[in-house]
Amino acid sequence: MDRFLLKSLRFRCPSDTATEADLDPFPLRLHLMDISDYKQGDRFLPNRSLMNLDKAHSLLTNRTKEFNTSKCDQVYRQKLIEHLSLHSEERPSRIMVFRGSPKSSRKSIRFVDEMRQEEAAMLDTDGKKTHYRCIPKGAKRILDAPGIRNDYYVNVMSWGKNNILAVALGPELYLWNSKDQSVHKLLHVRGNDCPTSVNWSEDAKTLAVGYMCSNLQLWDAESFKLIRSLQGHSGRIASTAWNGHILTSGSRDKSIINHDVRAVNNLASCIRKHTDEVCGLKWSTEGNMLATGGNENLLYIWEASKMSSSKYLHRLSDHCAAVKALAWCPYQHNVLASGGGLSDGCIKIWNTQKGTCINSIETKAQICGLEWNRHHKEILSGHGYSTSENQNKLCLWRYPSMTKVGELGNHSSRIINLCQSPDGVTVVSAEADETLRFWDVFGPPTAGSLSFTDLQGLLSLRTTLIR
């Protein structure tokens, strides 16, 4: 029986002289509500938490107490009971029978309401359920890394699309194949020089290596041969970033150089805006913007089309220490995360289109690396020294609220670098205790999770013919 039948019963009376006021039913009428007003609940009692079930049950089942009601009310009650008590085949129905004590019924209703509230709290801004994963407390694998530099400014790891991890250990550079666990030494530097930055090209065919003594080299990882040396810097090169055929390098000489690796004259443009060492470089996923961080606590945002004029898009000075850790959001093209050094200890989320800080969270520890989760809205931070908390820790944060999800492992020494596997599941941390630790922190993608698709890549500025 639906609300239309109830409505018709309300005005049905054998007396032609009865008015609508005379047809006022017993108090149960006050609790029969329009089902369309509620999205949940059964067909007869849409929202039981709003009803006086004890009173309704008493009125339906009481056979001894007489009410001072009109004849029309008695007819109405009889008709209502008949329709609620019989199936369409005129057989008794017990669909409206309540079992258990009123107290237990009310308690269960409250539990249902609480469950619904908890479920609503788990919904994110897009209306999709957040799937909580088990955060690993220990590393999946630990590799020895003797001779790795304990230096905040260097970037000595890179994990290419070929699933090979390149890592510099002192004067030597090794390639570790994650598929067959094989290790190969790519180069050894003689003298006082050593690699201070390592970065795979996007196709993982070429490895860029920056050195303490201002050298910048391109290596063919398949043939283990040096392809060419690139000139232009006069100080150590601790940061590099690829954007197609453009290799960008930052140096202690305060300059940023864009190298066109296809041209004989590799120098495409040179920028001198930083007043101290350039220690952080990251191209956006679309390849149209470059973020650079310096030891003078400044963060610059550059447009690719205007870099030759040395005109920056934004100059951001909110950090209070060196800005090394930079990471572009994989699912919001104009969102950048940056991390400050020991005197700052803040993770800041930026809208690079407007040049405004969206969010800032104090970690109270040196931030040495940031990695976005490509499958879920999270970001991982690697920390070094601290005066209070989060020292030598890996912390996982939920985006955009920046609430801490959890911490990974117990670290006896600071984390120098972070990098992510090609499938976006594993993160490796280089630590000052001369180890590489592998963490399955981001987990496999789930149904409805976020990822950077091939279609998005085709639509990016990097792969279009017109820029």
Secondary structure, DSSP 8 states (H G I E B T S, - for coil): --HHHHHHHHT--S-TT--TGGG---GGGGG---GGG-SSS-SS-S-GGGS-HHHHHHHHH--S------HHHHHHHHHHHHHHHB-TTS-B--TT---S-HHHHHHHHHHHHHHHHHHHHTB-TTS-B-------SS-SEEEE-TT----TT-B-EEE-TTSEEEEEETTEEEEEETTT--EEEEEE--TT--EEEEEE-TTSSEEEEEETTS-EEEEETTTTEEEEEE---SS-EEEEEEETTEEEEEETTS-EEEEETTSSS-EEEEE---SS-EEEEEE-TTSSEEEEEETTS-EEEEEGGGGGGT--SEEE---SS-EEEEEE-SS-TTEEEEEE-TTT-EEEEEETTTTEEEEEEE-SEEEEEEEE-SSSSEEEEEEEEESSS-TT-EEEEETTTTEEEEEE---SS-EEEEEE-TTSS-EEEEETTTEEEEE--S----TT-----HHHHHHSTTTSS--
